[in-house]
Amino acid sequence: MNKIFFLFGIILLCMSCKKDYLISDSEVPKWLKEKISQDESTIKSDPKLMPNYGAWIRYEYQGDKYYEYDNPLSSLSRNPYSEAGVRINTTVSPYKAYWNDKCCKIFIWKAQNYHQYLMKK
């Protein structure tokens, strides 16, 4: 029984050492990989900082992919980024219906404490 726990621990350790996106690495745009890498560096330097409570999420809207950074503890806006990394303005056409019509939510990356604060009493 101890061997099973030991083996499980080694597997878990190996899995935690590699960079994990929640989708295929090839589907993550280069600019987003850089932002995630910056967040991870900040988290390593001080796990209590805001990036440790954030996540990057991909949505689809009118056939294109858009990326949003979500951090429930932050007051920053969630205006989406295009596939090219350009922030879009959802108050002008063709993006006025973005918030109502976006679909297909997929998490790209989650920090360790994303939403964890909601579970504490």
QUIWO-V664374 format. One record per helix or strand of 3 or more residues. SS is the DSSP state (alpha for helix, beta for strand). FROM is the first residue (numbers start at 1). TO is the last residue. If there is no record, write none. Layout:
SS:FROM:TO ; SS:FROM:TO
This chain:
alpha:2:17 ; alpha:25:27 ; alpha:30:45 ; alpha:50:53 ; beta:54:61 ; beta:64:71 ; alpha:98:101 ; beta:103:110 ; alpha:116:119
